[in-house]
Structure formats: C-alpha cells, structure tokens
Amino acid sequence: MEKVRIQKFLSDAGVASRRAAEAAVAEGAVTVNGRVCAVGQKVGENDVIVYRGRRVRYINKKKIYIMLNKPRGYITTNDDENGRKCTADLVADLNERVYPVGRLDRDSEGLLILTNDGELANRLMHPSHEIPKIYNVRVRGAVTEEQLGILRSALDIDGYIIKPVNVEIIGYTEVSTLLRFRLYEGRNRQIRKMCEKASLEVSRLTRVAIGDISIGDLKPGKYRDLSPSEIDYLYGKNKKQQKNDL
C-alpha cells in the first residue's frame, strides 16, 4: 500500500469521514507507532495506527451507500453516552459501520445518506462540493410577504452571514403553511434559526431531497441502497461543480 495522509487512511478504513478524522488528529486522539499523529502525516500498511484507543487496520471493504428516512426523535450519530435513540440503531442489521453524511437534528426527519466511503463523505460535506438540500417545513399560521422576505435575505446566524436561501410557499391550511427551502449551506439548525428571525414557529421539518436524489416513498425508519446512478450522480455532480469553481 502506498503511503497516504492519515485522514485519508482513516476514511478509507471506514473509521470516520475525512473531516472527522482531521478533527480527531488535531485533538491528539490518533497515534502512529505509539506517537501522537500530526495532521497531514503520511502512513502505510506497516504502521500501527490507533484511533481513539482502538487499533485500525486497513481492509479494502465493500463500499456501502444507503439512504435512510430518519424519524423524529433520533439523533444523527453512531452512539450516544446518554442512551438516546441513534440513527445507527436503524441500520444495525447491516453488520457494518456506516457514517452519516451531514446531520439532521433530533426533531427533524427525512433523507440522510450513510456510507463507509470516506472519500464521498468528504466531497459532499466540503463547501466547494456542496449540492442543494431540499426541505419541506411546516410552520404555524399564515406567512406574510414580509416574513418571506426575511427568510430569503442574507441573515446573521450565530455571527455568520448566510447566503440567501430560496424559499417558496408550496401549500397551506387554515392553521399552517408549508414552505420549501433549498439550501447550499448547512449551518447548525439553520432553518429553525431562520424561522425564529422571521417570527415563525416550525411544527415539522423534513429533508425531502439532496440534489436530484429524493426520499420518495421510503417509510420513516427504513433504508435502501442507493442505486449505481444515484452514486454516480453524487460523484459526478461534485466533479462538475469542482471544475466550475476552479
């Protein structure tokens, strides 16, 4: 095996996404041959690599790509020290550790991609490779044009000025309005904080698509394999965007 950077080794080994691996290295949670590893350090198959106290051996595993319909009440993680329900519980029958690409907060639901392909996870989470994530958001009451204007503006969220978001009304009842958000960023609880700025109360938040990949009729708590064309789309879309960014 040719030597590669530690974050690539860990992501290829299915331990964590490349971004999470870099964070672990920066924390000093990774050692190589008994010494704390440096970010960007190159490693090979003869090195003894320990990630958060566990020896990591590179195995060329079959790549897994799945779509999960995350229900409300689950947190997007593989384990939780407080004993809360985790998305990993819903895919335990895979008998293989897969990692969520991005997050949905506990009260949100919908499309979540999980994989053991660290390269794809890194591509999808890196800002320069972002593809739109589409959400249906039900809020209480009617939404005014003024409130729509606030939602569509470059808001200050936790000291960060977000890019303007495409927001449209796609339905309503006597007591609520259904909005569709199209995001190219993914700040922590961004949509909920945007709605707070517009004095709107969110009653339900569902991610319905990532780019051209839709949740369809997949039931909450269930998952399915991504099709070869969907995997190609995720890679191909990002390669095209990367070219446009250069």
FIROLO-30307 format. One line per field, with one value per residue: x, y, z of N, C-alpha, C, O in turn; residue number from 0; chain. Coordinates in steps of 0.1 Angstrom, whole numbers, plus 5000, padded with zeros to 4 digits. Each point is the difference from the previous one (the first is absolute). Example, Ala and Ser with C-alpha at 12.3 -4.5 7.8 and 13.67 -1.06 7.14 Angstrom:
% FIROLO-30307
npx (5132,4986)
npy (4943,5011)
npz (5078,4986)
capx (4991,5009)
capy (5012,5011)
capz (5000,5000)
cpx (5009,4992)
cpy (5012,5011)
cpz (5000,5008)
opx (5010,5005)
opy (5000,5011)
opz (5007,5001)
n (0,1)
chain (A,A)
//
This chain:
% FIROLO-30307
npx (5008,4988,5021,4990,4989,5011,5002,5019,5020,5003,5007,5021,5010,4995,5021,5010,4984,4999,4979,4985,5002,4991,4978,4993,5001,4983,4984,5008,4983,5015,4997,5020,4991,4978,5000,5003,4979,5013,4993,4986,4998,5022,4982,5010,5003,5018,4988,5012,4982,5006,4983,5009,5022,4995,5005,5016,4983,5019,4979,5010,4994,4986,5003,5002,4983,5001,4981,5007,4985,5014,5000,4979,5013,5002,5014,5005,4992,5022,5004,4990,5015,4990,5014,5011,4979,5007,5010,5016,4990,5001,5020,4987,4979,5005,4995,4988,5021,4981,5008,4993,4986,5016,4990,4994,4992,5007,5003,5022,4991,4999,4997,5003,5016,4996,5018,5006,4984,5019,5006,4990,5006,5019,4999,4992,5017,5010,5008,5021,4996,5002,4989,4989,4997,4991,4994,4992,4993,4998,4988,5008,4980,4989,5001,5010,4988,4986,4981,4983,4988,4985,4980,4988,4995,5011,4989,4992,5015,4988,4988,4983,5016,4979,5006,5001,4983,5007,4989,4993,4986,5001,5001,4979,5004,4983,5009,4996,5022,4992,5016,5004,5010,5009,5004,5010,4983,5018,4992,5016,4992,5014,4996,5010,5022,5002,4996,5018,5016,4994,5014,5018,4978,5021,4988,5008,5014,4995,5015,4997,5015,5008,4998,5014,5015,4987,4991,4994,5001,5019,4997,4983,5020,4990,5006,5013,4999,5020,4986,5001,4979,4989,5004,4991,4979,4996,5002,4984,4984,5004,4997,4979,4990,5005,4989,4980,5004,5002)
npy (4988,5008,5007,4996,5015,5010,5021,5003,5004,5020,5017,5002,5010,5020,5008,5009,5014,5005,5005,4983,4992,5012,4997,4982,5002,5010,4984,4994,5004,5014,4977,5011,4979,5001,5003,5015,4993,4997,5020,4984,4997,4999,4991,4986,4988,5012,5016,5007,4991,5019,4986,5020,5000,5010,4980,5013,4987,5006,5008,4985,5017,4983,5007,5013,4992,5013,4990,5018,4984,5018,4983,5006,5017,5003,4988,5021,4980,5001,5021,4987,5017,5013,4989,5018,5006,4980,5018,5006,5013,5021,5006,4999,5003,5022,5004,5019,5001,5008,5010,5008,4998,5007,5020,4985,5021,5004,5022,4996,5008,4977,5012,4977,5016,4979,5006,4984,5011,4992,4983,4980,4985,4989,4982,4981,4989,4989,5015,4994,4989,5021,4985,5006,5015,4980,5022,4981,5021,4984,5015,5005,4990,5020,4996,5012,5017,5010,4990,5003,5019,4998,4991,5016,5006,5018,4980,5014,4987,5007,5018,4986,5009,4997,4980,5017,5003,4982,5019,4979,5015,4984,5014,4994,5007,4987,4980,4994,5001,4997,4996,5014,4984,5020,4981,5020,5008,5000,5020,5004,4980,4993,4979,4984,4995,4985,4978,4991,4995,4979,4996,4988,4995,4995,4996,5011,4984,5008,4985,5017,5017,4984,5023,4988,5004,4986,5015,5016,4980,5010,4978,5012,5010,5010,4978,5016,4980,5008,5013,4982,4996,4987,4978,4988,4994,4983,4980,4988,4993,4982,4980,4993,4991,4978,4986,4994,4982,4983)
npz (5000,4983,5002,5020,4988,5017,4994,4988,5010,5011,4987,4994,5017,4990,5000,4981,5007,4978,4993,4995,4979,4983,4998,4988,4978,4990,4998,4980,4986,4991,5000,5001,4997,5004,4978,5016,4995,4982,5006,4992,5022,4993,4990,5015,4981,4993,4989,5017,4989,5011,4997,5007,4997,4981,5007,4991,4995,4991,4999,4987,5014,5007,4979,5019,4987,5018,4994,5012,5005,4998,5014,5001,5007,4978,5013,4994,5006,5003,5007,5015,5002,4984,4985,4993,4997,4995,4991,5015,5015,4991,5009,5018,4991,5003,5022,4999,5006,5008,4982,5020,4983,5014,4999,5016,4998,5021,5001,4996,4981,5000,4980,5000,4996,4993,5013,4985,4988,5009,4986,5001,5015,4995,4986,5008,5011,4983,5015,5001,5019,5009,5012,4982,5016,4994,5003,5011,4993,5016,4988,5020,4997,5003,4978,5016,4990,5015,5005,4986,5002,5017,4997,4990,5020,4994,5003,5016,4990,5017,4994,4996,4988,5008,4992,4985,5014,4989,4998,5004,4991,5017,5018,4997,5021,5008,4999,4979,5006,4979,5015,4983,5012,4993,5010,5003,5013,5013,4997,5015,4995,4983,4993,5012,4995,4983,5004,5009,4985,4992,5017,4993,5000,5007,4981,4981,5008,4980,5009,4985,5006,4986,5001,4987,5017,4988,5014,4986,4990,4997,5004,5010,5000,4983,4994,4990,4988,5006,4989,4987,4994,5014,4999,4983,5005,5014,4991,4990,5013,5013,4990,4998,5018,5003,4987,5007,5014,4985)
capx (4992,5008,4997,4990,4998,4993,4986,4995,5001,4989,4987,5000,4998,4986,4999,4994,5002,5013,4999,5001,5013,5009,4997,5006,5015,5003,4998,5010,4994,5006,5015,5007,5012,5001,5002,4989,5001,4998,4991,5007,5010,4997,5001,4999,4994,5008,4999,4990,4992,4990,4990,4991,5003,4998,5009,4993,5006,4993,4995,4993,4987,4990,4994,4985,4993,4986,4991,4991,4989,5001,4988,5002,5003,5013,5011,5009,5013,5001,4997,4997,5003,4988,4990,4989,4999,5010,4998,5007,4990,4991,5007,5009,5001,5010,5012,5012,4999,4999,5000,4991,5005,4992,4992,4987,4999,4991,4986,4998,4999,5002,5011,5013,5008,5010,5009,5013,5009,5004,5002,4987,4995,5008,4995,4986,5000,5009,4993,5002,4994,4986,4988,4989,4992,4986,4992,4987,4999,4987,5000,4987,4994,5003,5013,4999,5011,5012,5007,5007,5012,5010,5005,5008,5011,5013,4998,5011,4997,5011,5012,5004,4990,4997,4996,4985,4994,4987,4989,4987,4988,4995,4987,4996,4987,4995,5008,5014,5005,5011,5011,5011,5013,5010,5012,5013,5009,4994,5003,4993,4986,4998,4986,4992,5004,4995,4986,4999,5003,4988,4989,4992,5002,5001,4994,5005,5011,5003,5008,4993,5009,5014,5002,4990,4996,4988,4996,4989,4990,5007,4993,5009,5007,5005,5011,5002,5013,5000,5002,5012,4998,5000,5014,5007,4996,5007,5014,5001,4995,5010,5011,4996,5001,5014,5006,4994,5006,5014)
capy (5012,5012,5009,5010,5009,4993,5002,4991,4986,4997,5000,4988,4989,5000,5004,5013,5008,5006,5011,4995,4995,5011,5006,4990,5002,5013,4999,4991,4988,4990,4998,4992,4994,5004,5015,5008,5003,5014,5002,4999,4990,4988,4987,4989,4988,4994,5008,4997,5012,4999,5011,5000,4988,4988,4997,5001,4993,5003,4989,5005,4995,5004,5013,5000,5013,4998,5011,4997,5010,5002,5005,5009,4993,4993,5009,4995,4996,4985,4996,5012,4996,5002,4990,5004,4992,5004,4994,4987,4990,4997,4993,4991,4987,5000,4994,5008,5014,5010,5013,5010,5012,5011,4997,5005,5001,4990,5003,5001,4987,5000,4993,5000,4990,4994,4993,4998,5006,5012,5010,5007,5008,5012,5008,5005,5010,5011,5011,5002,4989,4999,4999,5005,4992,5006,4997,5005,5005,5005,5010,5004,5013,5005,5006,5012,5003,5005,4989,4993,5009,4998,4987,4999,5010,4995,5002,4997,4989,4998,5007,4996,5005,4989,5003,5000,4987,4999,4996,5002,4993,4990,4996,5006,4996,5011,5002,4999,5002,4991,5007,4992,5006,4994,5004,4996,5000,4992,5005,4993,5004,5012,5003,5004,5013,5010,5002,5008,5013,5005,4998,4989,4988,4987,4988,4988,5003,4987,5001,4991,4996,5005,5001,4993,4988,5003,4990,4992,4994,4993,5003,5004,4989,4990,5005,4993,5003,5009,4993,5004,5013,5010,5002,5007,5013,5007,5002,5008,5014,5007,5002,5011,5012,5003,5005,5014,5008,5003)
capz (5000,4999,5012,4998,5012,5010,4999,4989,5004,5009,4993,4992,5009,5004,5014,5001,4988,5000,5009,5014,5003,5002,5013,5010,4999,5006,5014,5005,5002,4991,5001,4990,5006,5014,5001,4996,4986,4995,4989,4987,5000,4991,5006,4991,5005,5011,5012,5010,5001,5010,4999,5012,5008,4993,4989,4987,4990,4987,4992,4988,5002,4990,5003,5002,4998,5002,5003,5012,5003,5014,5007,5011,5013,4999,4998,4988,5004,5001,5014,5009,5014,5008,4997,4991,4988,4990,4986,4998,5004,4989,4989,5007,4993,4990,5005,4995,5004,4990,5007,4994,4993,5005,5012,5002,5015,5006,4997,4985,4994,4985,4993,5006,4993,5009,4992,5005,4990,5006,4989,4996,5012,5000,4989,5003,5011,4998,4994,4986,4993,5005,4991,5008,5009,4999,5012,5001,5014,5003,5011,5005,4995,4986,4998,4993,4991,5008,5006,4989,4997,5010,4998,4988,5001,5006,5015,5009,5008,5010,4996,4987,4990,4991,4987,4998,4998,4992,5009,4994,5006,4991,5004,5012,5006,5008,5012,4997,4987,4997,4993,4995,5001,4992,5006,4996,5012,5010,5014,5011,5002,4993,4996,5012,5004,4990,5003,5012,4996,4994,5010,4996,5008,4992,5006,4994,4991,4993,4988,4990,4989,4999,4986,4993,5007,5008,5010,4994,5009,5010,5013,5011,5007,4990,4992,4988,4993,4989,4987,4994,4993,5011,5004,4990,5001,5012,4996,4988,5003,5007,4991,4991,5008,5003,4988,4999,5010,4998)
cpx (5009,4996,4990,4999,4991,4985,4994,5000,4988,4986,4999,4998,4986,4999,4992,5001,5013,5000,5001,5013,5010,4998,5006,5015,5004,4998,5011,4995,5004,5015,5005,5013,5003,5002,4987,5002,4998,4991,5008,5011,4997,5003,4999,4995,5008,5000,4989,4992,4989,4991,4991,5001,4998,5009,4992,5009,4993,4996,4992,4986,4991,4994,4985,4995,4985,4993,4991,4990,5001,4987,5004,5003,5014,5011,5009,5014,5001,4999,4998,5002,4988,4989,4989,5000,5009,4996,5007,4991,4992,5007,5009,5001,5009,5012,5012,4998,4999,4998,4991,5007,4992,4992,4985,4998,4989,4986,4997,5000,5003,5013,5014,5008,5011,5009,5013,5011,5004,5003,4987,4995,5008,4995,4987,5000,5009,4992,5001,4993,4985,4990,4988,4993,4986,4992,4986,4998,4986,5001,4986,4995,5003,5014,4998,5011,5012,5008,5008,5013,5011,5006,5009,5012,5012,5001,5013,4996,5012,5013,5005,4989,4998,4997,4985,4995,4987,4989,4987,4989,4995,4987,4996,4986,4995,5009,5015,5004,5012,5010,5010,5013,5010,5013,5013,5010,4992,5005,4992,4986,4996,4986,4992,5004,4996,4985,4998,5002,4987,4988,4990,5003,4999,4993,5005,5011,5005,5009,4995,5010,5014,5003,4988,4996,4989,4997,4989,4990,5007,4994,5010,5006,5005,5011,5000,5014,4998,5003,5014,4999,5000,5014,5008,4996,5007,5014,5001,4996,5011,5012,4997,5001,5014,5006,4995,5006,5014,5002)
cpy (5013,5009,5011,5009,4993,5001,4992,4986,4997,5000,4988,4987,4999,5004,5013,5007,5007,5012,4996,4995,5011,5006,4991,5002,5013,5000,4991,4986,4988,4999,4991,4994,5005,5015,5007,5005,5015,5000,5000,4990,4988,4987,4989,4988,4994,5008,4995,5013,4997,5012,4999,4987,4987,4998,5000,4992,5003,4987,5006,4995,5004,5013,4999,5014,4998,5013,4996,5011,5001,5005,5010,4992,4993,5011,4994,4997,4984,4995,5013,4996,5002,4990,5004,4991,5006,4994,4987,4988,4995,4992,4989,4987,5000,4992,5007,5015,5009,5013,5010,5011,5012,4995,5005,5000,4991,5002,5000,4985,5000,4994,5002,4990,4995,4991,4997,5004,5014,5011,5007,5009,5013,5010,5007,5011,5012,5012,5002,4989,4999,4999,5004,4989,5006,4995,5005,5003,5005,5009,5003,5013,5003,5007,5013,5002,5005,4989,4992,5008,4998,4986,4999,5010,4994,5003,4998,4989,4997,5007,4997,5005,4989,5005,5001,4986,5001,4994,5003,4994,4990,4994,5007,4994,5012,5004,4999,5003,4990,5007,4990,5009,4992,5006,4995,5000,4991,5004,4993,5005,5012,5004,5005,5014,5011,5003,5008,5015,5006,4998,4989,4987,4987,4989,4987,5004,4987,5003,4990,4996,5006,5001,4993,4987,5002,4989,4991,4995,4991,5003,5004,4987,4990,5005,4991,5003,5011,4992,5005,5014,5011,5002,5008,5015,5008,5003,5009,5014,5008,5003,5012,5013,5004,5006,5015,5010,5004,5012)
cpz (5000,5012,4996,5012,5010,4999,4989,5005,5009,4993,4991,5008,5006,5015,5001,4987,5001,5009,5015,5004,5002,5013,5011,5001,5007,5015,5007,5003,4991,5002,4989,5006,5014,5002,4995,4986,4997,4989,4987,4999,4991,5008,4990,5007,5012,5013,5009,5003,5010,5000,5013,5008,4993,4988,4987,4990,4987,4993,4989,5000,4988,5004,5001,4999,5003,5003,5011,5001,5016,5006,5010,5012,5000,4998,4989,5006,5001,5015,5009,5014,5009,4997,4991,4988,4989,4986,4998,5004,4988,4989,5006,4993,4988,5004,4995,5005,4988,5007,4993,4993,5003,5011,4998,5015,5005,4996,4985,4995,4986,4996,5007,4992,5010,4991,5008,4990,5005,4989,4996,5011,5000,4989,5003,5011,4998,4993,4985,4992,5004,4989,5009,5008,5001,5012,4999,5015,5003,5012,5004,4994,4986,5000,4991,4990,5007,5006,4990,4996,5010,4998,4988,5000,5006,5015,5007,5009,5009,4996,4986,4990,4989,4986,4999,4996,4991,5009,4992,5008,4991,5004,5013,5004,5007,5011,4998,4986,4997,4991,4994,5000,4991,5005,4993,5012,5010,5014,5010,5002,4992,4997,5012,5005,4990,5003,5012,4996,4994,5008,4995,5008,4992,5007,4994,4990,4994,4988,4990,4989,5002,4986,4993,5007,5010,5010,4995,5010,5011,5014,5011,5007,4991,4992,4987,4994,4990,4987,4994,4994,5011,5005,4990,5000,5011,4996,4988,5002,5006,4991,4991,5008,5003,4988,4998,5010,4997,4991)
opx (5009,4988,5001,5004,4991,4993,4988,4991,4994,4992,4989,4994,4997,4990,4992,5008,5006,5010,5007,5005,5008,5009,5006,5005,5009,5007,5000,5005,4995,5007,4992,5009,5011,5001,4994,5011,4993,4999,5010,5005,4988,5010,4995,4997,4994,5006,4990,5005,4992,5005,4992,4990,5001,5001,4990,5011,4988,5008,4992,4997,5003,4996,4993,5006,4994,5006,4993,5003,4993,4995,5011,4995,5004,4998,5001,5009,4989,4998,5004,4993,5000,4989,4990,5010,5000,4994,4995,5001,4996,4993,5010,5010,5002,5008,5011,4989,5009,4995,5000,5010,4989,5001,4997,5003,4992,4992,4988,5004,5002,5006,5004,4996,5006,4995,5002,5011,4993,4998,5000,4995,4994,4999,4999,4992,4999,4993,4990,4999,4993,5001,5000,4999,4999,4999,4998,5003,4995,5006,4990,5007,5007,5005,4994,5010,5011,5012,5011,5010,5012,5013,5010,5007,5000,5005,5009,4991,5011,5011,5010,4988,5009,4996,4993,5006,4992,5001,4998,5002,4997,4994,5008,4993,5006,5000,5008,4991,5008,4996,5002,5000,5000,5004,5000,5012,4989,5005,4989,4998,4992,4996,4992,4991,4997,4996,4991,4993,4998,4988,4988,5012,4990,5002,4998,4997,5004,4997,4999,4996,5001,5002,4989,4991,5002,5003,4998,4996,4993,4999,5012,4993,5007,5002,4994,5006,4990,5007,5005,5010,5005,5004,5007,5008,5005,5005,5007,5006,5003,5007,5009,5005,5004,5008,5008,5001,5005,5011)
opy (5001,5000,5006,4996,4992,4991,4995,4992,4989,4992,4994,4990,4991,4998,5001,4996,5001,5003,5007,5001,4999,5004,5005,4999,5000,5007,5000,4992,4989,5010,4991,5008,5002,5004,4996,5005,5007,4991,5007,4997,4996,4999,5002,5000,4992,4996,4995,5009,4990,5012,4991,4995,4990,5009,4993,5003,4998,4991,5009,4990,5010,5002,4993,5010,4993,5010,4990,5012,4992,5010,5002,4989,4996,5010,4988,5008,4994,4988,5011,4990,4995,5001,4993,4994,5012,4990,4992,4989,4988,4994,4996,4993,4990,4995,4993,5005,5000,5001,5000,5005,5002,4989,5009,4990,4994,4990,5002,4991,5011,4992,5012,4988,5008,4994,5006,4997,5009,5012,5012,5010,5011,5012,5012,5009,5010,4997,5003,5001,4989,5007,4998,4989,5012,4988,5011,4992,5010,4997,4999,5010,4992,5004,4999,4993,4998,5000,4995,4994,5000,4999,4993,5000,4989,5010,4992,5001,4995,4994,5006,4998,4997,5012,4992,4993,5009,4989,5011,4990,5003,4991,5005,4994,5011,5011,5003,5001,4998,5005,4989,5011,4988,5011,4989,4996,4997,4992,4995,5012,5009,5011,5009,5008,5011,5011,5008,5008,5013,5001,5001,4998,4998,4998,4989,5009,4991,5008,4988,4991,5010,4989,5003,4993,5008,4988,4989,5007,4992,5012,4996,4991,4991,5013,4989,5011,5001,4991,5010,5007,5011,5011,5008,5009,5011,5011,5010,5009,5012,5010,5008,5010,5012,5010,5008,5012,5010,5003)
opz (5008,5004,4989,5011,4996,5002,5001,4997,4999,5003,4999,4996,5007,5006,5010,4991,5011,5007,5008,5011,5010,5007,5010,5011,5008,5007,5012,5008,5001,5001,4995,5004,5004,5011,4990,4996,5008,4992,4999,4990,5000,5007,4989,5012,5008,5010,4996,5007,4999,5001,5001,5005,5006,4992,4999,4998,4999,4998,5001,4994,4992,5011,4992,5006,4992,5004,4999,4998,5007,4996,5004,5002,5010,4993,4999,4999,4999,5002,4996,5005,5012,5006,5000,4996,4998,4999,4992,4995,5000,4991,4994,5001,4994,4991,4998,4999,4992,5011,4987,5005,4995,5005,4992,5007,4992,4998,4996,5006,4994,5007,5002,4999,5007,4990,5010,5002,4997,5002,4998,4997,5002,5002,4997,4999,5007,4990,4993,4987,4997,4990,5012,4995,5003,5003,4994,5009,4993,5011,4992,4999,4993,5010,4989,5000,4996,5000,5002,4998,4996,5000,5000,4991,5005,5004,4996,5009,4995,5001,4996,5002,4992,4998,5007,4992,5002,5004,4995,5007,4988,4994,5007,4992,5000,5005,5009,4991,5009,4989,5006,4995,5000,4997,4996,4998,4998,5007,4997,5003,5005,5002,4999,5004,5004,5000,5001,5006,5001,4996,5002,5004,4993,5012,5007,4992,5007,4991,5003,4992,5008,4993,5003,4994,5010,4997,5004,5009,5006,5003,5000,5003,5004,4999,5000,5004,4993,5000,5004,5000,4997,5003,5004,4997,4997,5003,5000,4995,4997,5002,4997,4994,5000,5001,4996,4998,5006,4996)
n (0,1,2,3,4,5,6,7,8,9,10,11,12,13,14,15,16,17,18,19,20,21,22,23,24,25,26,27,28,29,30,31,32,33,34,35,36,37,38,39,40,41,42,43,44,45,46,47,48,49,50,51,52,53,54,55,56,57,58,59,60,61,62,63,64,65,66,67,68,69,70,71,72,73,74,75,76,77,78,79,80,81,82,83,84,85,86,87,88,89,90,91,92,93,94,95,96,97,98,99,100,101,102,103,104,105,106,107,108,109,110,111,112,113,114,115,116,117,118,119,120,121,122,123,124,125,126,127,128,129,130,131,132,133,134,135,136,137,138,139,140,141,142,143,144,145,146,147,148,149,150,151,152,153,154,155,156,157,158,159,160,161,162,163,164,165,166,167,168,169,170,171,172,173,174,175,176,177,178,179,180,181,182,183,184,185,186,187,188,189,190,191,192,193,194,195,196,197,198,199,200,201,202,203,204,205,206,207,208,209,210,211,212,213,214,215,216,217,218,219,220,221,222,223,224,225,226,227,228,229,230,231,232,233,234,235,236,237,238,239,240,241,242,243,244,245)
chain (A,A,A,A,A,A,A,A,A,A,A,A,A,A,A,A,A,A,A,A,A,A,A,A,A,A,A,A,A,A,A,A,A,A,A,A,A,A,A,A,A,A,A,A,A,A,A,A,A,A,A,A,A,A,A,A,A,A,A,A,A,A,A,A,A,A,A,A,A,A,A,A,A,A,A,A,A,A,A,A,A,A,A,A,A,A,A,A,A,A,A,A,A,A,A,A,A,A,A,A,A,A,A,A,A,A,A,A,A,A,A,A,A,A,A,A,A,A,A,A,A,A,A,A,A,A,A,A,A,A,A,A,A,A,A,A,A,A,A,A,A,A,A,A,A,A,A,A,A,A,A,A,A,A,A,A,A,A,A,A,A,A,A,A,A,A,A,A,A,A,A,A,A,A,A,A,A,A,A,A,A,A,A,A,A,A,A,A,A,A,A,A,A,A,A,A,A,A,A,A,A,A,A,A,A,A,A,A,A,A,A,A,A,A,A,A,A,A,A,A,A,A,A,A,A,A,A,A,A,A,A,A,A,A,A,A,A,A,A,A,A,A,A,A,A,A)
//
